[in-house]
Amino acid sequence: MTEQEDQVRRVAALEEELAQMRHAVVSHAVVDQAIGVVLAYGGVPPEDGWEILREISQHTNTKLREVAEHLVQWPNCEWLSPEIRRALDAALERRTSPRRAARKPAR
């Protein structure tokens, strides 16, 4: 292999790595925005946002990035797939039920 071919291969590898990093940055931003949607919708503390997204992803067998994309688009398009909506509501219910019970005054 010539030195020029080796350089071409290294440049191609670096371009591929750069493309992957750009994709990761965009995906991370979408996930962060989706966490914000979950927090605003569910009224849960920030530390619960990531776990709720993960639960939705697992319960719907949908990639987390795709769940995040749906949640970020939801406020604008005013539609969320019923499957994701059910998983979101169930995850929020699991997170908030103990808090609700703790806040109720004893009779």
Biopython code that builds the backbone (N, CA, C, O; Angstrom):
import numpy as np
from Bio.PDB.StructureBuilder import StructureBuilder

atoms = [
    (1, "MET", "N", (0.847, -1.167, 0.000)),
    (1, "MET", "CA", (0.000, 0.000, 0.000)),
    (1, "MET", "C", (0.903, 1.243, 0.000)),
    (1, "MET", "O", (1.895, 1.312, 0.725)),
    (2, "THR", "N", (0.537, 2.197, -0.813)),
    (2, "THR", "CA", (1.333, 3.417, -0.890)),
    (2, "THR", "C", (0.962, 4.361, 0.241)),
    (2, "THR", "O", (-0.077, 4.214, 0.885)),
    (3, "GLU", "N", (1.824, 5.321, 0.463)),
    (3, "GLU", "CA", (1.564, 6.312, 1.516)),
    (3, "GLU", "C", (0.311, 7.124, 1.195)),
    (3, "GLU", "O", (-0.459, 7.472, 2.090)),
    (4, "GLN", "N", (0.117, 7.419, -0.078)),
    (4, "GLN", "CA", (-1.060, 8.187, -0.485)),
    (4, "GLN", "C", (-2.337, 7.393, -0.219)),
    (4, "GLN", "O", (-3.320, 7.965, 0.252)),
    (5, "GLU", "N", (-2.348, 6.096, -0.506)),
    (5, "GLU", "CA", (-3.519, 5.260, -0.243)),
    (5, "GLU", "C", (-3.805, 5.190, 1.259)),
    (5, "GLU", "O", (-4.960, 5.197, 1.684)),
    (6, "ASP", "N", (-2.737, 5.123, 2.048)),
    (6, "ASP", "CA", (-2.888, 5.081, 3.500)),
    (6, "ASP", "C", (-3.510, 6.390, 4.004)),
    (6, "ASP", "O", (-4.384, 6.369, 4.871)),
    (7, "GLN", "N", (-3.068, 7.506, 3.469)),
    (7, "GLN", "CA", (-3.629, 8.801, 3.867)),
    (7, "GLN", "C", (-5.094, 8.916, 3.453)),
    (7, "GLN", "O", (-5.911, 9.438, 4.211)),
    (8, "VAL", "N", (-5.428, 8.443, 2.276)),
    (8, "VAL", "CA", (-6.808, 8.475, 1.805)),
    (8, "VAL", "C", (-7.686, 7.645, 2.731)),
    (8, "VAL", "O", (-8.793, 8.057, 3.077)),
    (9, "ARG", "N", (-7.197, 6.480, 3.130)),
    (9, "ARG", "CA", (-7.959, 5.623, 4.036)),
    (9, "ARG", "C", (-8.133, 6.273, 5.409)),
    (9, "ARG", "O", (-9.204, 6.176, 6.009)),
    (10, "ARG", "N", (-7.088, 6.935, 5.907)),
    (10, "ARG", "CA", (-7.196, 7.619, 7.202)),
    (10, "ARG", "C", (-8.172, 8.793, 7.133)),
    (10, "ARG", "O", (-8.938, 9.019, 8.069)),
    (11, "VAL", "N", (-8.146, 9.525, 6.047)),
    (11, "VAL", "CA", (-9.088, 10.638, 5.883)),
    (11, "VAL", "C", (-10.515, 10.115, 5.837)),
    (11, "VAL", "O", (-11.410, 10.694, 6.452)),
    (12, "ALA", "N", (-10.731, 9.027, 5.116)),
    (12, "ALA", "CA", (-12.075, 8.440, 5.039)),
    (12, "ALA", "C", (-12.540, 7.987, 6.418)),
    (12, "ALA", "O", (-13.698, 8.191, 6.781)),
    (13, "ALA", "N", (-11.646, 7.376, 7.185)),
    (13, "ALA", "CA", (-11.999, 6.924, 8.535)),
    (13, "ALA", "C", (-12.332, 8.114, 9.433)),
    (13, "ALA", "O", (-13.279, 8.050, 10.217)),
    (14, "LEU", "N", (-11.569, 9.191, 9.327)),
    (14, "LEU", "CA", (-11.838, 10.384, 10.122)),
    (14, "LEU", "C", (-13.151, 11.051, 9.718)),
    (14, "LEU", "O", (-13.878, 11.555, 10.574)),
    (15, "GLU", "N", (-13.455, 11.057, 8.443)),
    (15, "GLU", "CA", (-14.728, 11.615, 7.981)),
    (15, "GLU", "C", (-15.901, 10.804, 8.519)),
    (15, "GLU", "O", (-16.924, 11.368, 8.907)),
    (16, "GLU", "N", (-15.754, 9.500, 8.542)),
    (16, "GLU", "CA", (-16.798, 8.625, 9.092)),
    (16, "GLU", "C", (-16.980, 8.884, 10.582)),
    (16, "GLU", "O", (-18.108, 8.972, 11.068)),
    (17, "GLU", "N", (-15.885, 9.006, 11.299)),
    (17, "GLU", "CA", (-15.951, 9.288, 12.737)),
    (17, "GLU", "C", (-16.600, 10.644, 12.995)),
    (17, "GLU", "O", (-17.396, 10.783, 13.924)),
    (18, "LEU", "N", (-16.269, 11.633, 12.191)),
    (18, "LEU", "CA", (-16.863, 12.960, 12.331)),
    (18, "LEU", "C", (-18.370, 12.913, 12.086)),
    (18, "LEU", "O", (-19.137, 13.549, 12.809)),
    (19, "ALA", "N", (-18.793, 12.168, 11.076)),
    (19, "ALA", "CA", (-20.224, 12.031, 10.792)),
    (19, "ALA", "C", (-20.945, 11.368, 11.959)),
    (19, "ALA", "O", (-22.048, 11.777, 12.321)),
    (20, "GLN", "N", (-20.331, 10.352, 12.547)),
    (20, "GLN", "CA", (-20.926, 9.683, 13.700)),
    (20, "GLN", "C", (-21.028, 10.627, 14.897)),
    (20, "GLN", "O", (-22.024, 10.613, 15.621)),
    (21, "MET", "N", (-20.010, 11.433, 15.100)),
    (21, "MET", "CA", (-20.029, 12.380, 16.219)),
    (21, "MET", "C", (-21.093, 13.451, 16.013)),
    (21, "MET", "O", (-21.773, 13.841, 16.962)),
    (22, "ARG", "N", (-21.238, 13.921, 14.797)),
    (22, "ARG", "CA", (-22.291, 14.902, 14.518)),
    (22, "ARG", "C", (-23.663, 14.316, 14.789)),
    (22, "ARG", "O", (-24.526, 14.972, 15.372)),
    (23, "HIS", "N", (-23.860, 13.075, 14.362)),
    (23, "HIS", "CA", (-25.138, 12.397, 14.607)),
    (23, "HIS", "C", (-25.386, 12.244, 16.107)),
    (23, "HIS", "O", (-26.506, 12.442, 16.579)),
    (24, "ALA", "N", (-24.343, 11.894, 16.851)),
    (24, "ALA", "CA", (-24.472, 11.714, 18.295)),
    (24, "ALA", "C", (-24.841, 13.025, 18.979)),
    (24, "ALA", "O", (-25.659, 13.032, 19.900)),
    (25, "VAL", "N", (-24.255, 14.122, 18.545)),
    (25, "VAL", "CA", (-24.555, 15.427, 19.138)),
    (25, "VAL", "C", (-26.013, 15.792, 18.896)),
    (25, "VAL", "O", (-26.696, 16.262, 19.806)),
    (26, "VAL", "N", (-26.491, 15.578, 17.675)),
    (26, "VAL", "CA", (-27.885, 15.885, 17.354)),
    (26, "VAL", "C", (-28.810, 14.984, 18.166)),
    (26, "VAL", "O", (-29.795, 15.459, 18.732)),
    (27, "SER", "N", (-28.503, 13.687, 18.229)),
    (27, "SER", "CA", (-29.326, 12.755, 19.003)),
    (27, "SER", "C", (-29.370, 13.155, 20.469)),
    (27, "SER", "O", (-30.427, 13.106, 21.098)),
    (28, "HIS", "N", (-28.230, 13.548, 21.012)),
    (28, "HIS", "CA", (-28.174, 13.950, 22.415)),
    (28, "HIS", "C", (-29.053, 15.171, 22.653)),
    (28, "HIS", "O", (-29.748, 15.244, 23.666)),
    (29, "ALA", "N", (-29.029, 16.122, 21.738)),
    (29, "ALA", "CA", (-29.853, 17.319, 21.888)),
    (29, "ALA", "C", (-31.333, 16.964, 21.865)),
    (29, "ALA", "O", (-32.118, 17.518, 22.635)),
    (30, "VAL", "N", (-31.718, 16.043, 20.984)),
    (30, "VAL", "CA", (-33.125, 15.633, 20.890)),
    (30, "VAL", "C", (-33.546, 14.923, 22.174)),
    (30, "VAL", "O", (-34.651, 15.141, 22.672)),
    (31, "VAL", "N", (-32.682, 14.086, 22.703)),
    (31, "VAL", "CA", (-32.989, 13.385, 23.955)),
    (31, "VAL", "C", (-33.149, 14.395, 25.091)),
    (31, "VAL", "O", (-34.068, 14.273, 25.901)),
    (32, "ASP", "N", (-32.266, 15.385, 25.157)),
    (32, "ASP", "CA", (-32.391, 16.410, 26.200)),
    (32, "ASP", "C", (-33.706, 17.178, 26.063)),
    (32, "ASP", "O", (-34.361, 17.475, 27.063)),
    (33, "GLN", "N", (-34.087, 17.497, 24.840)),
    (33, "GLN", "CA", (-35.356, 18.199, 24.625)),
    (33, "GLN", "C", (-36.535, 17.323, 25.037)),
    (33, "GLN", "O", (-37.496, 17.812, 25.631)),
    (34, "ALA", "N", (-36.464, 16.033, 24.723)),
    (34, "ALA", "CA", (-37.542, 15.105, 25.095)),
    (34, "ALA", "C", (-37.659, 14.997, 26.608)),
    (34, "ALA", "O", (-38.764, 14.904, 27.141)),
    (35, "ILE", "N", (-36.537, 15.007, 27.296)),
    (35, "ILE", "CA", (-36.581, 14.992, 28.762)),
    (35, "ILE", "C", (-37.324, 16.229, 29.254)),
    (35, "ILE", "O", (-38.109, 16.152, 30.199)),
    (36, "GLY", "N", (-37.076, 17.362, 28.614)),
    (36, "GLY", "CA", (-37.787, 18.586, 28.981)),
    (36, "GLY", "C", (-39.288, 18.455, 28.772)),
    (36, "GLY", "O", (-40.072, 18.935, 29.591)),
    (37, "VAL", "N", (-39.695, 17.809, 27.681)),
    (37, "VAL", "CA", (-41.123, 17.593, 27.420)),
    (37, "VAL", "C", (-41.723, 16.716, 28.516)),
    (37, "VAL", "O", (-42.809, 16.997, 29.022)),
    (38, "VAL", "N", (-41.010, 15.655, 28.877)),
    (38, "VAL", "CA", (-41.497, 14.749, 29.928)),
    (38, "VAL", "C", (-41.642, 15.502, 31.252)),
    (38, "VAL", "O", (-42.632, 15.332, 31.963)),
    (39, "LEU", "N", (-40.659, 16.329, 31.576)),
    (39, "LEU", "CA", (-40.713, 17.082, 32.835)),
    (39, "LEU", "C", (-41.889, 18.050, 32.839)),
    (39, "LEU", "O", (-42.604, 18.167, 33.834)),
    (40, "ALA", "N", (-42.084, 18.742, 31.722)),
    (40, "ALA", "CA", (-43.178, 19.708, 31.643)),
    (40, "ALA", "C", (-44.535, 19.014, 31.681)),
    (40, "ALA", "O", (-45.452, 19.478, 32.358)),
    (41, "TYR", "N", (-44.662, 17.920, 30.968)),
    (41, "TYR", "CA", (-45.939, 17.204, 30.893)),
    (41, "TYR", "C", (-46.266, 16.506, 32.211)),
    (41, "TYR", "O", (-47.395, 16.563, 32.698)),
    (42, "GLY", "N", (-45.247, 15.841, 32.781)),
    (42, "GLY", "CA", (-45.506, 15.003, 33.948)),
    (42, "GLY", "C", (-45.282, 15.659, 35.287)),
    (42, "GLY", "O", (-45.711, 15.133, 36.314)),
    (43, "GLY", "N", (-44.618, 16.800, 35.297)),
    (43, "GLY", "CA", (-44.344, 17.458, 36.570)),
    (43, "GLY", "C", (-43.438, 16.648, 37.476)),
    (43, "GLY", "O", (-43.567, 16.698, 38.699)),
    (44, "VAL", "N", (-42.528, 15.904, 36.880)),
    (44, "VAL", "CA", (-41.602, 15.089, 37.659)),
    (44, "VAL", "C", (-40.271, 15.813, 37.792)),
    (44, "VAL", "O", (-39.980, 16.715, 37.006)),
    (45, "PRO", "N", (-39.457, 15.433, 38.772)),
    (45, "PRO", "CA", (-38.150, 16.073, 38.928)),
    (45, "PRO", "C", (-37.210, 15.681, 37.779)),
    (45, "PRO", "O", (-37.387, 14.627, 37.168)),
    (46, "PRO", "N", (-36.227, 16.511, 37.487)),
    (46, "PRO", "CA", (-35.327, 16.270, 36.364)),
    (46, "PRO", "C", (-34.631, 14.907, 36.387)),
    (46, "PRO", "O", (-34.397, 14.306, 35.339)),
    (47, "GLU", "N", (-34.309, 14.434, 37.567)),
    (47, "GLU", "CA", (-33.597, 13.142, 37.634)),
    (47, "GLU", "C", (-34.456, 11.975, 37.144)),
    (47, "GLU", "O", (-33.917, 10.914, 36.829)),
    (48, "ASP", "N", (-35.767, 12.143, 37.073)),
    (48, "ASP", "CA", (-36.647, 11.071, 36.583)),
    (48, "ASP", "C", (-36.798, 11.062, 35.065)),
    (48, "ASP", "O", (-37.201, 10.051, 34.489)),
    (49, "GLY", "N", (-36.478, 12.175, 34.415)),
    (49, "GLY", "CA", (-36.708, 12.293, 32.977)),
    (49, "GLY", "C", (-36.031, 11.224, 32.140)),
    (49, "GLY", "O", (-36.664, 10.617, 31.276)),
    (50, "TRP", "N", (-34.746, 10.987, 32.389)),
    (50, "TRP", "CA", (-34.001, 9.986, 31.615)),
    (50, "TRP", "C", (-34.593, 8.597, 31.824)),
    (50, "TRP", "O", (-34.789, 7.853, 30.862)),
    (51, "GLU", "N", (-34.875, 8.248, 33.062)),
    (51, "GLU", "CA", (-35.420, 6.926, 33.368)),
    (51, "GLU", "C", (-36.782, 6.715, 32.693)),
    (51, "GLU", "O", (-37.077, 5.621, 32.210)),
    (52, "ILE", "N", (-37.596, 7.750, 32.664)),
    (52, "ILE", "CA", (-38.903, 7.640, 32.022)),
    (52, "ILE", "C", (-38.736, 7.403, 30.531)),
    (52, "ILE", "O", (-39.428, 6.560, 29.960)),
    (53, "LEU", "N", (-37.827, 8.134, 29.891)),
    (53, "LEU", "CA", (-37.566, 7.888, 28.463)),
    (53, "LEU", "C", (-37.110, 6.446, 28.228)),
    (53, "LEU", "O", (-37.549, 5.783, 27.288)),
    (54, "ARG", "N", (-36.228, 5.985, 29.097)),
    (54, "ARG", "CA", (-35.722, 4.612, 28.964)),
    (54, "ARG", "C", (-36.853, 3.593, 29.116)),
    (54, "ARG", "O", (-36.924, 2.622, 28.362)),
    (55, "GLU", "N", (-37.723, 3.814, 30.079)),
    (55, "GLU", "CA", (-38.863, 2.913, 30.288)),
    (55, "GLU", "C", (-39.780, 2.897, 29.063)),
    (55, "GLU", "O", (-40.217, 1.832, 28.624)),
    (56, "ILE", "N", (-40.067, 4.065, 28.520)),
    (56, "ILE", "CA", (-40.926, 4.134, 27.332)),
    (56, "ILE", "C", (-40.287, 3.349, 26.197)),
    (56, "ILE", "O", (-40.959, 2.580, 25.510)),
    (57, "SER", "N", (-39.001, 3.542, 26.004)),
    (57, "SER", "CA", (-38.281, 2.842, 24.941)),
    (57, "SER", "C", (-38.378, 1.331, 25.119)),
    (57, "SER", "O", (-38.645, 0.600, 24.166)),
    (58, "GLN", "N", (-38.161, 0.876, 26.338)),
    (58, "GLN", "CA", (-38.201, -0.565, 26.612)),
    (58, "GLN", "C", (-39.613, -1.129, 26.477)),
    (58, "GLN", "O", (-39.795, -2.207, 25.911)),
    (59, "HIS", "N", (-40.604, -0.419, 26.986)),
    (59, "HIS", "CA", (-41.971, -0.945, 26.964)),
    (59, "HIS", "C", (-42.613, -0.897, 25.579)),
    (59, "HIS", "O", (-43.557, -1.639, 25.306)),
    (60, "THR", "N", (-42.104, -0.030, 24.708)),
    (60, "THR", "CA", (-42.659, 0.046, 23.350)),
    (60, "THR", "C", (-41.754, -0.625, 22.329)),
    (60, "THR", "O", (-42.090, -0.705, 21.148)),
    (61, "ASN", "N", (-40.605, -1.108, 22.789)),
    (61, "ASN", "CA", (-39.625, -1.729, 21.903)),
    (61, "ASN", "C", (-39.259, -0.773, 20.757)),
    (61, "ASN", "O", (-39.192, -1.161, 19.590)),
    (62, "THR", "N", (-39.026, 0.488, 21.138)),
    (62, "THR", "CA", (-38.668, 1.543, 20.195)),
    (62, "THR", "C", (-37.342, 2.132, 20.643)),
    (62, "THR", "O", (-37.107, 2.311, 21.838)),
    (63, "LYS", "N", (-36.475, 2.434, 19.683)),
    (63, "LYS", "CA", (-35.198, 3.032, 20.039)),
    (63, "LYS", "C", (-35.436, 4.326, 20.810)),
    (63, "LYS", "O", (-36.348, 5.092, 20.501)),
    (64, "LEU", "N", (-34.600, 4.552, 21.817)),
    (64, "LEU", "CA", (-34.757, 5.723, 22.661)),
    (64, "LEU", "C", (-34.727, 7.005, 21.838)),
    (64, "LEU", "O", (-35.505, 7.925, 22.092)),
    (65, "ARG", "N", (-33.845, 7.072, 20.865)),
    (65, "ARG", "CA", (-33.764, 8.260, 20.016)),
    (65, "ARG", "C", (-35.080, 8.507, 19.293)),
    (65, "ARG", "O", (-35.499, 9.656, 19.151)),
    (66, "GLU", "N", (-35.738, 7.442, 18.834)),
    (66, "GLU", "CA", (-37.021, 7.584, 18.141)),
    (66, "GLU", "C", (-38.119, 8.039, 19.100)),
    (66, "GLU", "O", (-38.958, 8.866, 18.744)),
    (67, "VAL", "N", (-38.109, 7.501, 20.308)),
    (67, "VAL", "CA", (-39.076, 7.949, 21.316)),
    (67, "VAL", "C", (-38.872, 9.442, 21.562)),
    (67, "VAL", "O", (-39.835, 10.207, 21.625)),
    (68, "ALA", "N", (-37.622, 9.843, 21.700)),
    (68, "ALA", "CA", (-37.308, 11.251, 21.935)),
    (68, "ALA", "C", (-37.808, 12.119, 20.784)),
    (68, "ALA", "O", (-38.372, 13.188, 21.015)),
    (69, "GLU", "N", (-37.609, 11.676, 19.565)),
    (69, "GLU", "CA", (-38.071, 12.452, 18.409)),
    (69, "GLU", "C", (-39.584, 12.620, 18.429)),
    (69, "GLU", "O", (-40.092, 13.705, 18.145)),
    (70, "HIS", "N", (-40.305, 11.557, 18.761)),
    (70, "HIS", "CA", (-41.770, 11.641, 18.849)),
    (70, "HIS", "C", (-42.196, 12.630, 19.923)),
    (70, "HIS", "O", (-43.092, 13.447, 19.708)),
    (71, "LEU", "N", (-41.547, 12.551, 21.083)),
    (71, "LEU", "CA", (-41.922, 13.441, 22.189)),
    (71, "LEU", "C", (-41.621, 14.903, 21.872)),
    (71, "LEU", "O", (-42.392, 15.788, 22.245)),
    (72, "VAL", "N", (-40.520, 15.163, 21.196)),
    (72, "VAL", "CA", (-40.162, 16.535, 20.849)),
    (72, "VAL", "C", (-41.145, 17.108, 19.822)),
    (72, "VAL", "O", (-41.452, 18.299, 19.858)),
    (73, "GLN", "N", (-41.629, 16.282, 18.926)),
    (73, "GLN", "CA", (-42.574, 16.739, 17.895)),
    (73, "GLN", "C", (-43.990, 16.876, 18.443)),
    (73, "GLN", "O", (-44.792, 17.627, 17.888)),
    (74, "TRP", "N", (-44.308, 16.175, 19.507)),
    (74, "TRP", "CA", (-45.654, 16.122, 20.066)),
    (74, "TRP", "C", (-46.276, 17.493, 20.320)),
    (74, "TRP", "O", (-47.406, 17.717, 19.886)),
    (75, "PRO", "N", (-45.601, 18.425, 21.001)),
    (75, "PRO", "CA", (-46.255, 19.717, 21.261)),
    (75, "PRO", "C", (-46.617, 20.483, 19.983)),
    (75, "PRO", "O", (-47.622, 21.194, 19.952)),
    (76, "ASN", "N", (-45.811, 20.344, 18.943)),
    (76, "ASN", "CA", (-46.089, 21.069, 17.697)),
    (76, "ASN", "C", (-47.166, 20.414, 16.850)),
    (76, "ASN", "O", (-48.032, 21.095, 16.299)),
    (77, "CYS", "N", (-47.112, 19.100, 16.747)),
    (77, "CYS", "CA", (-48.086, 18.422, 15.881)),
    (77, "CYS", "C", (-49.336, 18.000, 16.647)),
    (77, "CYS", "O", (-50.320, 17.573, 16.044)),
    (78, "GLU", "N", (-49.300, 18.119, 17.976)),
    (78, "GLU", "CA", (-50.435, 17.789, 18.841)),
    (78, "GLU", "C", (-50.916, 16.348, 18.678)),
    (78, "GLU", "O", (-52.100, 16.056, 18.846)),
    (79, "TRP", "N", (-49.984, 15.453, 18.351)),
    (79, "TRP", "CA", (-50.320, 14.037, 18.235)),
    (79, "TRP", "C", (-49.142, 13.219, 18.729)),
    (79, "TRP", "O", (-47.990, 13.520, 18.418)),
    (80, "LEU", "N", (-49.436, 12.196, 19.490)),
    (80, "LEU", "CA", (-48.436, 11.255, 19.976)),
    (80, "LEU", "C", (-49.016, 9.873, 19.795)),
    (80, "LEU", "O", (-50.185, 9.639, 20.100)),
    (81, "SER", "N", (-48.200, 8.949, 19.297)),
    (81, "SER", "CA", (-48.735, 7.609, 19.052)),
    (81, "SER", "C", (-49.345, 7.053, 20.329)),
    (81, "SER", "O", (-48.794, 7.243, 21.413)),
    (82, "PRO", "N", (-50.474, 6.371, 20.214)),
    (82, "PRO", "CA", (-51.137, 5.828, 21.411)),
    (82, "PRO", "C", (-50.224, 4.923, 22.241)),
    (82, "PRO", "O", (-50.290, 4.929, 23.470)),
    (83, "GLU", "N", (-49.379, 4.152, 21.573)),
    (83, "GLU", "CA", (-48.483, 3.242, 22.293)),
    (83, "GLU", "C", (-47.482, 4.022, 23.153)),
    (83, "GLU", "O", (-47.257, 3.680, 24.314)),
    (84, "ILE", "N", (-46.893, 5.056, 22.587)),
    (84, "ILE", "CA", (-45.939, 5.862, 23.345)),
    (84, "ILE", "C", (-46.670, 6.644, 24.438)),
    (84, "ILE", "O", (-46.155, 6.788, 25.546)),
    (85, "ARG", "N", (-47.843, 7.139, 24.136)),
    (85, "ARG", "CA", (-48.617, 7.895, 25.133)),
    (85, "ARG", "C", (-48.974, 7.009, 26.327)),
    (85, "ARG", "O", (-48.858, 7.438, 27.475)),
    (86, "ARG", "N", (-49.409, 5.774, 26.059)),
    (86, "ARG", "CA", (-49.735, 4.853, 27.158)),
    (86, "ARG", "C", (-48.494, 4.560, 28.001)),
    (86, "ARG", "O", (-48.556, 4.555, 29.230)),
    (87, "ALA", "N", (-47.362, 4.316, 27.327)),
    (87, "ALA", "CA", (-46.125, 4.013, 28.050)),
    (87, "ALA", "C", (-45.669, 5.225, 28.868)),
    (87, "ALA", "O", (-45.190, 5.067, 29.990)),
    (88, "LEU", "N", (-45.813, 6.416, 28.319)),
    (88, "LEU", "CA", (-45.457, 7.639, 29.035)),
    (88, "LEU", "C", (-46.334, 7.805, 30.266)),
    (88, "LEU", "O", (-45.834, 8.035, 31.367)),
    (89, "ASP", "N", (-47.634, 7.689, 30.076)),
    (89, "ASP", "CA", (-48.552, 7.858, 31.206)),
    (89, "ASP", "C", (-48.311, 6.799, 32.279)),
    (89, "ASP", "O", (-48.369, 7.104, 33.470)),
    (90, "ALA", "N", (-48.043, 5.561, 31.871)),
    (90, "ALA", "CA", (-47.776, 4.493, 32.842)),
    (90, "ALA", "C", (-46.479, 4.766, 33.610)),
    (90, "ALA", "O", (-46.424, 4.586, 34.826)),
    (91, "ALA", "N", (-45.448, 5.197, 32.900)),
    (91, "ALA", "CA", (-44.167, 5.501, 33.559)),
    (91, "ALA", "C", (-44.337, 6.662, 34.538)),
    (91, "ALA", "O", (-43.793, 6.636, 35.642)),
    (92, "LEU", "N", (-45.088, 7.666, 34.132)),
    (92, "LEU", "CA", (-45.335, 8.800, 35.035)),
    (92, "LEU", "C", (-46.150, 8.371, 36.244)),
    (92, "LEU", "O", (-45.891, 8.815, 37.362)),
    (93, "GLU", "N", (-47.121, 7.521, 36.026)),
    (93, "GLU", "CA", (-47.948, 7.029, 37.142)),
    (93, "GLU", "C", (-47.087, 6.262, 38.145)),
    (93, "GLU", "O", (-47.248, 6.421, 39.355)),
    (94, "ARG", "N", (-46.176, 5.433, 37.643)),
    (94, "ARG", "CA", (-45.285, 4.686, 38.536)),
    (94, "ARG", "C", (-44.401, 5.636, 39.335)),
    (94, "ARG", "O", (-44.089, 5.365, 40.494)),
    (95, "ARG", "N", (-44.001, 6.729, 38.733)),
    (95, "ARG", "CA", (-43.116, 7.685, 39.409)),
    (95, "ARG", "C", (-43.868, 8.581, 40.385)),
    (95, "ARG", "O", (-43.317, 8.963, 41.418)),
    (96, "THR", "N", (-45.105, 8.918, 40.079)),
    (96, "THR", "CA", (-45.804, 9.911, 40.886)),
    (96, "THR", "C", (-46.728, 9.316, 41.928)),
    (96, "THR", "O", (-47.056, 10.008, 42.892)),
    (97, "SER", "N", (-47.163, 8.089, 41.795)),
    (97, "SER", "CA", (-48.098, 7.497, 42.760)),
    (97, "SER", "C", (-47.569, 7.528, 44.190)),
    (97, "SER", "O", (-48.301, 7.952, 45.084)),
    (98, "PRO", "N", (-46.344, 7.103, 44.448)),
    (98, "PRO", "CA", (-45.855, 7.155, 45.838)),
    (98, "PRO", "C", (-45.799, 8.586, 46.367)),
    (98, "PRO", "O", (-46.062, 8.819, 47.547)),
    (99, "ARG", "N", (-45.459, 9.537, 45.512)),
    (99, "ARG", "CA", (-45.404, 10.932, 45.954)),
    (99, "ARG", "C", (-46.793, 11.436, 46.299)),
    (99, "ARG", "O", (-46.974, 12.149, 47.286)),
    (100, "ARG", "N", (-47.770, 11.068, 45.489)),
    (100, "ARG", "CA", (-49.146, 11.503, 45.756)),
    (100, "ARG", "C", (-49.627, 10.937, 47.084)),
    (100, "ARG", "O", (-50.249, 11.638, 47.882)),
    (101, "ALA", "N", (-49.331, 9.662, 47.309)),
    (101, "ALA", "CA", (-49.758, 9.022, 48.557)),
    (101, "ALA", "C", (-49.081, 9.688, 49.760)),
    (101, "ALA", "O", (-49.702, 9.844, 50.812)),
    (102, "ALA", "N", (-47.820, 10.077, 49.609)),
    (102, "ALA", "CA", (-47.090, 10.705, 50.713)),
    (102, "ALA", "C", (-47.613, 12.097, 51.014)),
    (102, "ALA", "O", (-47.481, 12.572, 52.142)),
    (103, "ARG", "N", (-48.210, 12.768, 50.018)),
    (103, "ARG", "CA", (-48.698, 14.128, 50.218)),
    (103, "ARG", "C", (-50.108, 14.167, 50.774)),
    (103, "ARG", "O", (-50.542, 15.202, 51.281)),
    (104, "LYS", "N", (-50.832, 13.058, 50.689)),
    (104, "LYS", "CA", (-52.228, 13.050, 51.177)),
    (104, "LYS", "C", (-52.230, 13.102, 52.701)),
    (104, "LYS", "O", (-51.502, 12.352, 53.351)),
    (105, "PRO", "N", (-53.040, 13.979, 53.266)),
    (105, "PRO", "CA", (-53.106, 14.042, 54.737)),
    (105, "PRO", "C", (-53.797, 12.800, 55.296)),
    (105, "PRO", "O", (-54.726, 12.265, 54.691)),
    (106, "ALA", "N", (-53.342, 12.367, 56.424)),
    (106, "ALA", "CA", (-53.948, 11.203, 57.090)),
    (106, "ALA", "C", (-55.298, 11.605, 57.656)),
    (106, "ALA", "O", (-55.477, 12.743, 58.091)),
    (107, "ARG", "N", (-56.241, 10.688, 57.655)),
    (107, "ARG", "CA", (-57.596, 10.968, 58.175)),
    (107, "ARG", "C", (-57.758, 10.440, 59.567)),
    (107, "ARG", "O", (-58.826, 10.583, 60.162)),
]
sb = StructureBuilder()
sb.init_structure("model")
sb.init_model(0)
sb.init_chain("A")
sb.init_seg("    ")
for serial, (resi, resn, name, xyz) in enumerate(atoms, 1):
    if name == "N":
        sb.init_residue(resn, " ", resi, " ")
    sb.init_atom(name, np.array(xyz, "f"), 0.0, 1.0, " ", f" {name:<3s}", serial, name[0])
structure = sb.get_structure()
